[in-house]
Amino acid sequence: IYGMHWIQDVDNVYGFGNSPGKCEAGPADQGPSYINTFQRGPQESVWETVTQPTCDSFTYGGRNGYLDLFTGDASYAKQWKFTNAPDADARAVQAAYWASEWAKEQGKGGEVAASVAKAAKMGDYLRYAMYDKYFKKVGGCVGETACPAGSGKNSSHYLLSWYYAWGGATDASAGWAWRIGSSFSHSGYQNPMAAWALSSYADLKPASATGQQDWNTGLKRQVEFYRWLQSAEGAIAGGATNSWQGRYAQPPAGTPTFYGMYYDEAPVYHDPPSNQWFGFQAWSMERVAEYYHQTGDSAAKAVLDKWVAWALSKTTVNPDGTYRIPSTLQWSGKPDTWNAAAPGANTGLHVTVADYTNDVGVAAAYAKTLSYYAAKSGNAAARTTAKALLDGMWDHHRDALGIAVPETRADYSRFDDPVYIPSGWTGTMPNGDAINGSSTFASIRSFYEDDPAWSKVEAYLNGGAVPTFTYHRFWAQADIALALGSYADLFE
């Protein structure tokens, strides 16, 4: 499989030592180390996870490593397992497109050709994200045994799902391996810009016989998906699943469908609901705006016209340049069942903004969305607001390290959250932290106590003030740089 595993412990703080080509080399290994976290369904918050290695040779954890924390099998084999985050691979393809275009403008296309070819290869494999988890037929899939196995490509929903995953035995003579897709598709993960590049851009043509065709189908399906999920106000709702409750259960009567998949208000996780963060709106619509800018697709423009009008109506830029954008969204109602020939108006699907933020990473992604949309559509308000957000961040939130805002973290009370461990199960983390029925998020991550700012969290857990931190997150700094560059490229 040529795809990216979704998460790395970049300094091997957990100590598994699963750097490329190694299996549980231990705390002394110089990272990055591949890890896994979520494993136990939609209610499992990050605060309730047990971090595990991607290669489990039973060196750490319990007698079966970490495997029997999650399943009740009679016996276990030492094994490796990787999971892909499709939105990340698609973003890499999106970046490769621009790298290719900008390099060729300078007569230096050959300098990035090898990287662009790798992106095309990764896009080929990324089609695993288009398939039902167990490759069952898409549409009306009810009953674990009754739901039919797929044939040809009828187990493909042609959307970017939440993940695809693969693994196998560490014993090369064991003769088994596995590969799965995902039945859940979230609006925030879609990327029509990448789908268009993989279907239409020569430098990113996949090597497979049907790669371009599949991505062309996926491109149209993604744009339809946004239209199906667009609320009466303009924001984009959660998503859809081919496997109700993750087990092909019978959905409630009247559940709307999209090519047979069931509307899911908060796909994949519920703590917090996966549909409430405005950042998913900004990230996802930015890709739509880039695609619209490059192609002029009227279907994409129709989605953007309504979304931008809603987003601008919920954005405040003050006379001093400070700003407020949406943060937490709340949803009610459902979309109409999808009819490609005559899409419904979704008059029963509504969004409200529960609170607002000046978060710089989200504001940057939002500004980039407005910039690409304005450059193609000529919308003056979108351009003016994009510039105001970028100027506001630069003027008010710049420091010696980058651009960031203070965050008051009441959710850090959850450092004390209990972590469910099956009765009688005991084990240890690589650093010796005990894993048992008394474990909490913090107790199996004692390395946090070595952080210079831990005392602020500890005081809060002991009844003190809510702590405030200023984080310079890499993704946010990258989005800010890209937003500034995009605005300059488009307008200056």
C-alpha positions as CSV (number, residue, x, y, z in Angstrom):
1,I,0.0,0.0,0.0
2,Y,1.3,3.4,-0.9
3,G,-0.5,5.7,1.5
4,M,0.3,7.7,4.6
5,H,-0.3,6.4,8.1
6,W,-2.4,9.0,9.9
7,I,-0.4,9.8,13.1
8,Q,3.2,9.9,14.2
9,D,4.7,10.4,17.7
10,V,7.4,12.6,16.2
11,D,9.8,12.5,19.2
12,N,8.9,8.9,20.3
13,V,7.6,10.3,23.6
14,Y,5.4,7.3,24.1
15,G,8.4,5.1,23.6
16,F,7.1,2.4,21.2
17,G,9.9,3.0,18.8
18,N,7.9,2.1,15.7
19,S,10.0,4.2,13.4
20,P,9.9,3.1,9.7
21,G,11.2,-0.5,9.4
22,K,11.2,-1.1,13.2
23,C,8.8,-3.0,15.4
24,E,8.7,-1.8,19.1
25,A,12.4,-0.8,19.2
26,G,11.6,1.0,22.5
27,P,12.1,4.4,24.1
28,A,15.7,4.7,23.0
29,D,14.7,4.7,19.3
30,Q,15.0,8.0,17.6
31,G,11.5,8.8,16.2
32,P,9.3,9.5,14.5
33,S,7.3,6.5,15.8
34,Y,4.0,5.4,14.2
35,I,1.2,5.0,16.7
36,N,-2.6,4.5,16.9
37,T,-5.2,5.9,19.3
38,F,-8.9,5.6,18.5
39,Q,-10.2,2.1,18.5
40,R,-13.5,1.9,20.4
41,G,-16.4,3.6,18.5
42,P,-18.1,6.9,18.3
43,Q,-18.2,7.7,22.0
44,E,-14.5,7.3,22.5
45,S,-13.1,10.8,23.1
46,V,-9.4,11.4,22.6
47,W,-9.4,11.7,26.5
48,E,-10.5,8.1,26.7
49,T,-8.0,6.4,24.4
50,V,-5.2,4.0,25.0
51,T,-2.3,4.8,22.7
52,Q,-1.1,1.7,21.0
53,P,1.8,0.8,18.6
54,T,1.2,0.2,14.9
55,C,3.4,-2.9,15.2
56,D,2.5,-5.0,18.2
57,S,5.1,-7.7,19.1
58,F,3.8,-8.0,22.7
59,T,6.8,-6.1,24.1
60,Y,4.6,-3.6,25.8
61,G,1.0,-3.6,27.1
62,G,-0.2,-6.9,28.5
63,R,0.3,-10.5,27.6
64,N,-1.2,-9.9,24.2
65,G,0.3,-6.5,23.8
66,Y,-2.6,-4.1,23.3
67,L,-4.8,-6.3,21.1
68,D,-7.1,-7.7,23.7
69,L,-8.0,-4.3,25.0
70,F,-10.2,-4.0,22.0
71,T,-11.4,-7.5,21.0
72,G,-12.3,-10.7,22.7
73,D,-10.5,-13.3,20.6
74,A,-9.3,-16.6,21.9
75,S,-5.7,-16.1,20.8
76,Y,-3.6,-13.3,19.2
77,A,-0.8,-13.1,16.7
78,K,1.9,-10.5,16.7
79,Q,1.0,-8.0,14.0
80,W,1.3,-4.7,12.3
81,K,-1.5,-2.3,11.3
82,F,-1.7,1.0,9.6
83,T,-4.6,3.5,9.0
84,N,-4.8,6.2,6.4
85,A,-6.4,9.6,6.8
86,P,-7.7,10.2,3.2
87,D,-8.0,14.0,3.6
88,A,-4.3,14.2,4.3
89,D,-3.3,12.2,1.3
90,A,-5.7,14.3,-0.8
91,R,-4.1,17.5,0.5
92,A,-0.7,16.2,-0.5
93,V,-2.0,15.6,-4.1
94,Q,-3.5,19.1,-4.0
95,A,-0.1,20.5,-3.0
96,A,1.6,18.4,-5.7
97,Y,-0.6,20.0,-8.3
98,W,0.4,23.5,-7.4
99,A,4.1,22.5,-7.1
100,S,3.9,21.1,-10.6
101,E,2.2,24.2,-12.0
102,W,4.5,26.7,-10.2
103,A,7.7,24.8,-11.1
104,K,6.7,24.6,-14.8
105,E,6.1,28.3,-14.8
106,Q,9.8,28.7,-13.8
107,G,11.0,26.1,-16.3
108,K,11.9,23.8,-13.5
109,G,9.2,21.1,-13.7
110,G,11.8,18.4,-13.8
111,E,12.9,19.3,-10.3
112,V,9.6,18.2,-8.8
113,A,8.6,15.6,-11.3
114,A,9.6,12.7,-9.1
115,S,7.5,14.0,-6.1
116,V,4.5,14.7,-8.3
117,A,4.7,11.1,-9.7
118,K,4.7,9.8,-6.1
119,A,1.6,11.9,-5.4
120,A,-0.1,10.3,-8.5
121,K,0.8,6.9,-7.1
122,M,-0.6,7.8,-3.7
123,G,-3.8,9.0,-5.4
124,D,-4.1,5.7,-7.1
125,Y,-4.1,3.9,-3.8
126,L,-6.3,6.5,-2.2
127,R,-9.2,4.9,-4.1
128,Y,-9.4,2.4,-1.2
129,A,-11.0,5.3,0.6
130,M,-13.9,5.1,-1.8
131,Y,-15.0,1.6,-0.6
132,D,-17.3,0.3,2.0
133,K,-15.5,-1.0,5.1
134,Y,-15.9,-4.7,4.2
135,F,-16.4,-4.1,0.5
136,K,-20.1,-4.7,0.7
137,K,-22.5,-3.3,-1.9
138,V,-23.2,0.4,-1.4
139,G,-26.9,1.4,-1.0
140,G,-29.6,0.0,1.2
141,C,-27.0,-2.1,3.1
142,V,-28.8,-3.6,6.2
143,G,-27.7,-6.7,8.1
144,E,-24.2,-7.9,8.6
145,T,-24.8,-11.2,6.8
146,A,-27.8,-10.1,4.6
147,C,-25.9,-7.1,3.1
148,P,-24.4,-8.5,-0.1
149,A,-20.7,-8.6,-0.9
150,G,-19.6,-6.1,-3.6
151,S,-19.0,-7.1,-7.2
152,G,-16.9,-5.0,-9.5
153,K,-17.1,-1.5,-8.2
154,N,-20.6,-1.5,-6.7
155,S,-19.0,-1.4,-3.2
156,S,-17.5,2.0,-4.0
157,H,-19.3,5.2,-2.9
158,Y,-16.8,7.3,-4.7
159,L,-16.4,9.7,-1.8
160,L,-13.4,10.2,0.5
161,S,-14.3,8.2,3.6
162,W,-12.9,8.6,7.1
163,Y,-10.1,6.1,6.6
164,Y,-8.8,3.0,4.9
165,A,-6.6,0.5,6.8
166,W,-4.3,-2.5,6.3
167,G,-2.2,-4.9,8.3
168,G,-0.9,-8.4,8.7
169,A,1.2,-10.8,10.7
170,T,4.8,-9.9,11.7
171,D,5.7,-13.6,11.0
172,A,6.4,-13.6,7.3
173,S,5.4,-17.3,7.2
174,A,2.0,-16.7,8.8
175,G,0.4,-16.1,5.4
176,W,-2.3,-13.6,6.3
177,A,-3.0,-9.9,5.9
178,W,-6.1,-7.7,5.7
179,R,-7.3,-4.5,4.1
180,I,-10.5,-2.5,4.7
181,G,-12.2,0.7,3.5
182,S,-14.6,2.8,5.5
183,S,-18.4,3.1,5.3
184,F,-18.5,6.6,6.8
185,S,-17.9,9.8,4.7
186,H,-17.7,13.2,6.3
187,S,-18.2,16.4,4.3
188,G,-15.0,17.9,5.9
189,Y,-12.8,15.2,4.3
190,Q,-13.8,15.8,0.7
191,N,-11.4,17.3,-1.8
192,P,-12.7,18.0,-5.3
193,M,-9.5,19.9,-6.1
194,A,-7.5,16.6,-5.7
195,A,-10.1,14.6,-7.4
196,W,-10.0,17.0,-10.4
197,A,-6.2,16.9,-10.5
198,L,-6.1,13.1,-10.5
199,S,-8.8,12.9,-13.1
200,S,-7.7,15.7,-15.5
201,Y,-4.1,16.8,-14.9
202,A,-1.6,14.9,-17.0
203,D,1.2,15.2,-14.5
204,L,-0.9,13.5,-11.8
205,K,-2.4,10.7,-14.0
206,P,-2.6,7.5,-12.0
207,A,-0.9,4.5,-13.5
208,S,-3.9,2.2,-13.1
209,A,-6.3,1.5,-16.0
210,T,-9.3,3.1,-14.4
211,G,-7.8,5.6,-11.9
212,Q,-8.7,8.7,-13.9
213,Q,-12.2,7.4,-14.6
214,D,-12.7,6.6,-10.9
215,W,-11.5,10.1,-9.8
216,N,-13.7,11.7,-12.4
217,T,-16.7,9.9,-11.0
218,G,-15.5,10.8,-7.5
219,L,-15.2,14.5,-8.4
220,K,-18.8,14.7,-9.6
221,R,-20.0,12.7,-6.5
222,Q,-18.2,14.9,-4.1
223,V,-19.7,18.1,-5.5
224,E,-23.1,16.5,-5.3
225,F,-22.4,15.4,-1.7
226,Y,-21.8,19.1,-0.7
227,R,-25.0,20.1,-2.5
228,W,-27.0,17.3,-0.7
229,L,-25.6,18.4,2.7
230,Q,-26.0,22.1,2.3
231,S,-28.4,23.5,4.9
232,A,-31.1,26.1,4.2
233,E,-28.7,28.7,5.6
234,G,-25.6,27.6,3.6
235,A,-23.3,25.6,5.9
236,I,-22.5,22.0,5.0
237,A,-23.9,19.2,7.3
238,G,-22.1,16.1,8.5
239,G,-22.2,13.2,6.0
240,A,-23.4,9.7,5.2
241,T,-22.8,6.1,6.0
242,N,-23.3,2.8,4.3
243,S,-23.2,1.0,7.6
244,W,-25.7,2.4,10.2
245,Q,-24.1,2.4,13.7
246,G,-21.1,0.7,12.1
247,R,-22.8,-2.7,12.0
248,Y,-25.1,-2.4,9.0
249,A,-28.1,-1.8,11.4
250,Q,-31.5,-0.7,10.3
251,P,-31.6,3.1,10.3
252,P,-34.7,4.9,11.6
253,A,-37.6,5.2,9.2
254,G,-37.4,8.3,7.1
255,T,-33.6,8.6,7.1
256,P,-32.6,10.6,4.0
257,T,-30.3,8.9,1.5
258,F,-27.5,9.8,-0.9
259,Y,-27.0,7.2,-3.6
260,G,-28.4,4.7,-1.0
261,M,-26.1,5.8,1.8
262,Y,-27.8,7.1,5.0
263,Y,-27.6,10.7,6.3
264,D,-25.4,10.8,9.4
265,E,-25.5,14.0,11.3
266,A,-22.1,13.4,13.1
267,P,-20.2,10.7,11.2
268,V,-17.6,8.6,13.1
269,Y,-17.4,10.4,16.5
270,H,-19.7,12.0,18.9
271,D,-17.5,13.4,21.7
272,P,-17.5,16.1,20.6
273,P,-19.8,15.7,17.6
274,S,-17.8,15.6,14.4
275,N,-20.0,18.1,12.6
276,Q,-19.8,21.0,15.1
277,W,-16.3,22.5,14.2
278,F,-16.4,25.4,11.8
279,G,-12.8,24.5,10.8
280,F,-14.1,21.5,8.8
281,Q,-16.3,24.0,6.8
282,A,-13.3,26.3,6.1
283,W,-10.9,23.4,5.2
284,S,-13.4,21.7,2.9
285,M,-14.8,24.8,1.2
286,E,-11.2,26.0,0.5
287,R,-10.7,22.9,-1.7
288,V,-14.0,23.6,-3.4
289,A,-12.9,27.2,-4.0
290,E,-9.6,26.2,-5.5
291,Y,-11.4,23.7,-7.8
292,Y,-13.9,26.4,-8.8
293,H,-11.1,28.9,-9.4
294,Q,-9.3,26.5,-11.8
295,T,-12.3,25.2,-13.6
296,G,-15.3,27.5,-13.3
297,D,-17.5,24.6,-12.5
298,S,-21.0,26.0,-12.1
299,A,-22.1,23.3,-9.6
300,A,-19.2,24.1,-7.3
301,K,-20.0,27.8,-7.7
302,A,-23.6,27.3,-6.6
303,V,-22.5,25.6,-3.4
304,L,-19.9,28.4,-2.8
305,D,-22.3,31.2,-3.5
306,K,-24.6,30.1,-0.7
307,W,-21.9,29.0,1.7
308,V,-19.9,32.3,1.4
309,A,-23.0,34.4,1.9
310,W,-23.8,32.5,5.1
311,A,-20.2,32.6,6.4
312,L,-19.9,36.3,5.7
313,S,-23.1,37.0,7.5
314,K,-21.6,35.3,10.6
315,T,-18.2,37.1,10.4
316,T,-17.4,40.3,12.3
317,V,-14.4,42.6,11.6
318,N,-14.1,45.4,14.1
319,P,-12.9,48.9,13.4
320,D,-9.5,48.1,15.1
321,G,-9.0,45.1,12.8
322,T,-9.8,42.4,15.4
323,Y,-12.3,39.8,14.1
324,R,-14.7,37.0,15.1
325,I,-15.6,34.0,13.0
326,P,-17.9,31.0,13.7
327,S,-16.5,28.3,16.0
328,T,-19.1,25.8,17.3
329,L,-22.1,24.9,15.0
330,Q,-25.4,23.3,16.1
331,W,-27.6,21.4,13.7
332,S,-31.3,20.4,13.5
333,G,-33.4,18.6,10.9
334,K,-32.3,16.6,7.9
335,P,-31.6,17.0,4.2
336,D,-33.9,15.9,1.5
337,T,-33.2,12.5,0.0
338,W,-30.8,13.2,-3.0
339,N,-32.3,13.5,-6.4
340,A,-29.5,14.4,-8.9
341,A,-32.0,15.5,-11.5
342,A,-33.9,17.8,-9.2
343,P,-32.0,18.5,-5.9
344,G,-34.1,19.5,-3.0
345,A,-33.9,22.8,-1.2
346,N,-33.2,21.2,2.2
347,T,-35.7,23.6,3.9
348,G,-35.8,21.2,6.9
349,L,-32.0,21.2,7.5
350,H,-30.7,24.1,9.7
351,V,-27.6,25.4,11.3
352,T,-27.0,27.9,14.1
353,V,-23.7,29.3,15.4
354,A,-23.3,28.6,19.1
355,D,-20.1,30.6,19.7
356,Y,-17.4,32.5,17.9
357,T,-13.6,32.5,17.8
358,N,-10.5,34.4,16.6
359,D,-8.6,31.1,16.0
360,V,-5.8,31.9,13.5
361,G,-5.6,28.5,11.8
362,V,-9.3,28.4,11.0
363,A,-9.4,32.1,10.0
364,A,-6.5,31.5,7.6
365,A,-8.3,28.5,5.9
366,Y,-11.4,30.6,5.7
367,A,-9.5,33.6,4.2
368,K,-8.0,31.3,1.6
369,T,-11.5,30.1,0.7
370,L,-12.8,33.6,0.3
371,S,-9.7,34.6,-1.8
372,Y,-10.0,31.8,-4.4
373,Y,-13.8,32.4,-4.6
374,A,-13.4,36.1,-5.0
375,A,-10.7,35.8,-7.6
376,K,-13.0,33.8,-9.8
377,S,-16.4,35.2,-9.0
378,G,-15.5,38.9,-8.5
379,N,-17.3,39.0,-5.2
380,A,-15.9,42.2,-3.6
381,A,-17.1,41.4,0.0
382,A,-15.3,38.0,-0.1
383,R,-12.0,39.6,-1.1
384,T,-12.4,42.5,1.4
385,T,-13.1,40.1,4.2
386,A,-10.2,37.8,3.3
387,K,-7.8,40.7,3.4
388,A,-9.3,41.9,6.7
389,L,-8.8,38.5,8.4
390,L,-5.2,38.3,7.1
391,D,-4.4,41.8,8.2
392,G,-6.1,41.3,11.6
393,M,-4.1,38.2,12.3
394,W,-0.9,39.9,11.3
395,D,-1.5,43.1,13.2
396,H,-2.9,41.6,16.4
397,H,-1.7,38.1,16.9
398,R,1.9,38.0,15.7
399,D,4.7,37.2,18.1
400,A,8.3,36.0,18.0
401,L,7.3,32.4,17.0
402,G,4.6,33.0,14.5
403,I,0.9,33.9,14.7
404,A,-1.2,32.6,17.5
405,V,-3.9,33.5,20.1
406,P,-4.3,32.5,23.8
407,E,-6.7,29.6,24.5
408,T,-8.5,29.1,27.7
409,R,-8.7,25.3,28.1
410,A,-11.6,24.3,30.4
411,D,-11.5,20.9,28.6
412,Y,-8.2,20.1,30.3
413,S,-10.3,18.9,33.3
414,R,-10.4,15.7,31.2
415,F,-6.8,14.9,31.9
416,D,-8.4,13.1,34.9
417,D,-10.9,11.2,32.7
418,P,-11.0,7.5,33.5
419,V,-9.9,5.3,30.6
420,Y,-11.9,2.0,30.3
421,I,-9.8,-1.1,30.8
422,P,-11.5,-4.5,30.7
423,S,-11.9,-6.1,34.1
424,G,-8.8,-8.0,35.2
425,W,-6.6,-6.6,32.4
426,T,-3.2,-5.2,33.5
427,G,-0.2,-4.1,31.6
428,T,2.3,-1.3,31.2
429,M,3.2,1.5,28.8
430,P,6.8,1.6,27.5
431,N,7.8,4.0,30.3
432,G,6.4,1.8,33.0
433,D,3.1,3.6,33.5
434,A,0.5,1.0,34.8
435,I,-2.5,0.2,32.7
436,N,-5.4,-1.1,34.8
437,G,-8.9,-0.4,36.0
438,S,-7.8,2.8,37.7
439,S,-6.1,4.3,34.7
440,T,-6.8,7.9,33.6
441,F,-5.7,9.8,30.5
442,A,-2.9,11.4,32.5
443,S,-1.8,8.3,34.5
444,I,-0.8,6.4,31.3
445,R,0.9,9.5,30.0
446,S,3.0,10.5,32.9
447,F,5.5,12.2,30.5
448,Y,3.1,15.2,30.6
449,E,4.4,15.9,34.1
450,D,7.8,16.7,32.6
451,D,6.4,19.6,30.6
452,P,7.4,23.0,32.0
453,A,3.8,24.2,32.0
454,W,2.3,21.1,33.6
455,S,1.9,22.9,36.9
456,K,-0.8,25.1,35.4
457,V,-2.8,22.0,34.4
458,E,-2.1,20.3,37.8
459,A,-3.3,23.4,39.7
460,Y,-6.5,23.4,37.6
461,L,-7.1,19.7,38.3
462,N,-6.8,20.5,42.0
463,G,-9.5,23.1,41.9
464,G,-7.5,26.2,40.6
465,A,-8.0,28.5,37.7
466,V,-8.7,27.3,34.2
467,P,-5.3,27.4,32.4
468,T,-4.5,29.5,29.3
469,F,-2.0,28.5,26.7
470,T,-0.8,30.0,23.4
471,Y,-0.1,27.2,20.9
472,H,1.7,27.6,17.6
473,R,0.3,24.6,15.9
474,F,2.2,23.6,12.8
475,W,-1.0,23.1,10.6
476,A,-2.2,26.6,11.6
477,Q,1.2,28.3,10.8
478,A,1.2,26.5,7.5
479,D,-2.4,27.5,6.7
480,I,-1.5,31.2,7.5
481,A,1.5,31.1,5.3
482,L,-0.5,29.5,2.5
483,A,-3.3,32.0,2.9
484,L,-1.0,35.0,2.8
485,G,0.8,33.5,-0.3
486,S,-2.5,32.7,-2.0
487,Y,-3.9,36.2,-1.5
488,A,-0.7,37.7,-2.9
489,D,-0.7,35.3,-5.8
490,L,-4.3,36.0,-6.7
491,F,-4.5,39.8,-6.2
492,E,-1.1,41.4,-5.7
